Amino acid sequence: MTGDGGRLADRVWPDVPARPLLLVPVGSTEQHGPHLPLDTDTVIAVAVADAAAAALGVGSAEDVVVAPAVGYGSSGEHQAFAGTVSIGTDVLRLLVVELVRSVAAWAGRVVLVNGHGGNVEALASAVAQLVEEGHDVDWVPCATEDVDLHAGRTETSLMLHLRPGSVDLSRAEAGCTRPLGELLPSLRAGGVAAVSPNGVLGDPAGASAAEGGRVLAAMARTLVLRAHRPDLAHAGPTG
């Protein structure tokens, strides 16, 4: 099965390749405005990992496998909104540490594919500890050059491309569109609800499935580029 991308969950154990590159999507379950589903970050992280795995496997001797997603993250900034499920930074860090320690028994390099900005502290801390322990692991954001912050045009376009039946454009509306640097003090003090009553940081107007396809392809290319480049791995924004 050399060079074969695919999902770990679909395999039986004798068919798991020896020492594959393992991509682990890490998302969240949190509000994404009145028009996007709670699992938006997880859906995007899985799609980016799947697309990158397929690309990395083409013409390569390396096996690339996508693990089941971590669907809960550190989302305390969204806790004022119903449906949000946050496990916090400390628990997510420990989960990632134990996950990588476990898969190290059979996987080669492990790359955590992050779809939620609130997870960054946990992932950075976990990866630093794991590298010190001798594991070949890193994390990469679902990133591209031009994205808005949360539940705006970028994520709406991605979900229109990936799972349009879960997007209710009749309820889409702009939220707070101020730059992140201006919002950080209020976000830290009172969470997203303090700056955006509808939970949106951006404006979904103009979103399209075609744009979502282009953004997904760009994010997958970024992951392919950074999968084996620790010096580039963490550059760029995360939704």
N, C-alpha and C positions, 0 to 999 in steps of 0.2 A: 504493500500500500504506500510505497514511497511517493512523496510529494503530494499526498492526498489530503486536502482540507476536508473538514467535516466536524460534526458535533459529537462530543464525547458521550452524551446521553443516549445517542442512537446506537452505540457499539456494545458488543459483548466483550468481556474482558480479554479473551485470547486475541481479539482483533485490535486492541489498543497498541499502536506502534511503539517501538522502543525509543525512549527519550525524545518525544516530540516537543516542538515549540508549542506551549499551551497558552492560549489567549483566554483570559477570564474577564468577561464583561462585569462591570460593577456599576449599578444604577441606583435607583431609589424608588420609593413609593411615596409620592408627595403631590400636593395640589399643583396643577399647571393651568391655572386660570379656569374660567367657566366653560372652556371649549375643548380642552385637551385631557386625555386620561391620566390617571395617577401613575401609571407605569411608563410614562413617556421617556424618561431618562434611561430606563432599562431596555426598552424597545430599541432605542437609538444605539446604545452601547452594544447590544447583541448584533444589530445589523452591521455596524462598523466592523466588529470582530469577524463576522461571517464573510463579509466582502474582502477584508484583508487576508483572511485565511485562504480564500480561493486564489487571490492574487499571489500570495507568497508561495503557494504550492505549485504554481505553473512552472514547469521546466526546472524544478528544484529537487534536490535529493533529500530535502528536509520535510519531515511530516509536520503538519500544522493542524492542531485540534482546538476546537472552541469548547470550553467548559460551560456547564450550566451557569446562568447568571446569578450574581449576588443581587437580589432584588430589593434589599433594604439597605439604606445608607444613613448618613448623618444629615438629617433634614430638620433640625430643631428650629431653623429660621422660618419654617413653614407650619409650625405646630398650631398656630391659631386657626388654620383651615382644616375643616373636616376631611377625613380620609388619609391625612398624612400619617405615616408610620415611620418613626425615626428610632434607630438603635443607638445613635450617638457616636461620637468620635472614638471613645475608648473601646467600646464593644466592637465597632467596625475594625479598629486596628487589631484587636486580638483575634477576631474572626479571620482576617487576612493572614496574620502570622500563622495560625494553626492550619489554615487551608494550604498555604505554600509548603509548610513543613510536611504535610501529608502527601501532597502530590509529588514532592521531591523524591519519593521512593520510586517513581516510575517516569516522571516527566523530565525533560531537559530544562531549557529556559522557560520561565513563566513571565508573561507580560499581562498586567492588569489594565484593562481597557475601561477608563473612567468616563461615565456619562453625566456626573453630577459634581458641580463645583464644591459643594459642602463636604465631599469625601476627601478632598485633597490633603488636609492635615493628617487624617488617619492613614491614608495610603503612603504619604511621604515618610511618616514615622515608622510604619510597618516595614516598608522596603529598606529603610536604613538599618533597622534591626536585623532583618533577614540577610542582607548583604554582609553584615558583620558576622553573621553565623556561617557564612560561606555559600549561601544560596545564589543561584543565577536568576535574578528577578528584577523587574522594574515596573513602572506604571507609565501609561501614556494617556493623555486626555483625548476625548473625541473633539478634535480641534480643526479649525480652518481659520482663514484670515479675517473673515467678516461675519461675525455672528452677534446677535443681540443677547440680552441677558437671560430671560426666562419667560417661556410661553409666548414669545413674540413671533416675528415673521420666520426666523430660522427654524425653531422647533415645530411650528405649525406646518411649514413646508415639508420638513422631514416626515412628520406623521401623515400628511396628505399623500406622500409617496409610499410610506411603509404600511400604513394601516388606516386608510381613509374612512372606513366605517366607524372609527373611534373618534373622529373629529367632527364637532358640531359648529360649523362656521356661522350658523344663525346666532350663536351666542358669543362669537369672537368680538372682542373689544380691546381698545388700547388700554394700557395701564400706565405706570410711571415710566417715562422715557428718559429720565435724567441719567447721566453717566454714572457708572459704578462708584467712581471715586467720590462723587458728591453724596452718594447714598450710604456709604459704609458706616458712618457713625450712627445713623438712624437704624440701619439694618442690624447692627450689633446690639443696639439698645432694645429694640422692639420687634425685630424680625421683619419679614416681608410685609405683614399687615400694617406696619407703621408707615410704610411709604406707598403701598398699593392695596386698596381695599378689595380689588378683584383678584389679586395675586399675580398679576401680569407685570413683568418688567420689560417693556418693549411694546411693540404694536404689531399684531398679526396681519394688518392690512397688506394686501398684495401677495400673500403667501400662495404658493402653487406646488403641485406635485412635481412639476418639471424642475422647479428650483430645488425642491427637496432631493431629487435624484442627483442633481449636480453637487449639492452640499455633501450628500452621503459619499459620493465618489471621491470628493476632495478629502474628506475625513479618513476614508479607507486608504488613500494614497499616503496621507500623513502617517498613519499607523504602520504601513509597509516600510516607509522610510526610516521610522524611528524604532522599529521593533528590535533591531540589533545595534542601536546607537544610543547608549546611555547619555552621551553629551547633548543629544537633541531631545530626549524622551519627553521632558516635561514642559517644553515650550508651547505656548499658545493657550487660548481660552478653553474653558470647559463649561458646558451648559448646565 
